[in-house]
């Protein structure tokens, strides 16, 4: 006797089940999968219906995409699901706007180390270059100056900064975690580590920081100047300069300074101070109640005329509201946590990026964006820098709320009642 095929029996069972249950409700989504693969066969067909970005594969919930079969960095794929296409609203071509300090070459020195991000690392960052720098106790960043302004933020340990301006006024000050300094273009300065281990973020108001003629070290200059000229200039014997270090030691071992130096021309203080002690300020909760936002720019740190900063802490799951900056591109350093941001460049072009601690990024001038804390448990901490005298942003929600509501409703094809509910005050960090 010829037995009907398994497929035919399956279809008969399905028909009987449908006829007996049609009044009870719809067919379960996995019914046909269970009939087609009762013992687990063709299981991959069912998996195609679920996204696999969390597995490092470019496959969305509809099954669109396919697994990566060639060489790939699995850890990077897992850290960057949006590079795999997880954000379906991304469109067009957006250049890379992200760089990790972990991808930078670290320069190891006797008293510490430094690693930087310049325009050759992140070509989109034209306004700002940056570095992480570490000093051991007593170690010195050799005496130097730059043709660009220098901005710094202490995030570990404590440091001593010393600087002199063109009028002969000086400043010697101790900075703790959270404190900021700003050396104007051409200001002579040095930095020394005071705690056992010290680390800080450096930033400069030119992305091409490694260009020749940007940094000038005093030992480098002296070693390339005739000794007879040095003797005449300083009023000492030529032999004094026989032991000057080889050019560009960069970081030098030393002992914590105990010297007390005063200038006959006075101190750099008040509006002329090169230091802002943010560690001594109470940072209020930001509008939206999703975290804190400390703005340090020329309005409260008058000397800082070319680099404006915001230090942001965002609660788990919080959102830095949709906005843009009308006066400059935004450079970012992510210090702690994990984040996601979509950058909108106009013309139906947008790209989403994922960030973790140690990443830097640049959002082009006037581009629309948000930043979301994607962790459910950890706070997100980052620093925003602008080549400007002030921090400025325009809130999308506030703009819509302060525009005639009927115009907004027609433009977005949404209910007038929804527009009327929009908040007229900025909700900077949304809980």
C-alpha positions, 0 to 999 in steps of 0.5 A: 500500500502506498503511503502518502508523503510526509508533506501531504500528511502535514498539509492534511493535519494543518487543514484539520487543525484550521477547520477545528479552530477557525472560530477560536482565533488566528493561526500562531506565527510559528505553526507552519515552522513547527509543522515543517521542522518538528525535530528542529530541521530548518531551524535557521529559517525561523532564526531569520525572522529575528534580528542578529545584530546582537550576534554580530551579524547584519541580519534584521528582524525581517530576515533582510541581510545575510551572515558575514562569511569573510574575515571580520573583527567580531568584537568590533562588530558586536560593539557597533551594531549600527555599522551592521545596519541596525538602524533602519532609518540611516540613509546615504553616505556619511563619512566616519565620524568616530575614532577610539583612543585605543586605535591611536599609537601610544608614545611611552616615555620615562615619566608617563605616556601620551596618545592622540587623535588628530585630523589624519586619524579622524579627517572630519575633525577639522576644528579640534585635535586631542590627546590623553596624557599620563604623568607619574608623580613628579614627571613633567611635560617639558616647558613648551608653547603652541601656535594654537590654544590648549585646553585640558581637563583632569580626570585622575590624580592632581597636577601643577600647571605653570604659565607665563603670558606676554606681559610677564604675569604668571600663574602656578596652580594646583588642579584636581579631578574635574578642573580645567585649564586653558592656555591661549595661543603662544602662552608659555607653560608646563604641567607636573604630576602631583599624585602617584598617577595622573591623567587628563584630556588635552584638546587644541583648537586645530585638528592638524595639531601634528603639523610642523610649527605647532609645538615649540619645546624650550630644550629643542630651541636651546640645543639648536642655538649657538652656545655663544648666543645662549651665553650672551642671552642668559649672561652665563658661561657657554659650558652651562648648556653642555648637559641640555637634554636631547631635543624633545624628551616630551615627558621628563622624570622629576621631583614635585616642585617646592619652589615659590615663584612670584612675578613683579608684574603680578598674577594671572587671576580673575578674568585673566586666570588660565584655570577654572576650578570646576571641582569646587562648583556645584553642578545643577541637574539639567532641564529634563532631569536626566543628568547634569550639564556643566558649561565652561566657556568664555561667559564663566571662564573669560580667557577661554575664547576659542574652546568652549566646553560642556561636561555631561553626565546622563542617567541610564536610558537617558537622552540628550534631546534632538538638537544642533549647534549653530556656531561650530562643529561638536567634538566629543570624548566619551569618558565612561559608559556606552552610547548611541547617536544618529547624525543628520546631515540634511538631504535625506542623509543620516548615520548612526554610531555606537560609542564606548569609553575612550571613543572620540567623535565629531558631529559636523557644523549644524548637523542634527543629532541626539545622544542616548545612554544605551546602558540600563545600569551605568551612567554615561559621561562625556565631554563636548568641545567647540571651537567657539567662545560659547556653547550654543544649541537649538532644541528641536522640540523647543523650536517646534513648540515656539512655531505656530502650531498649525504650521507644525501640524501641517508640516509633519502631518500630525495632530494639532493636539500633539503639537500643543503638548510640546514643551516650550522649555529645553529638555536638555537631558531627558530621563 
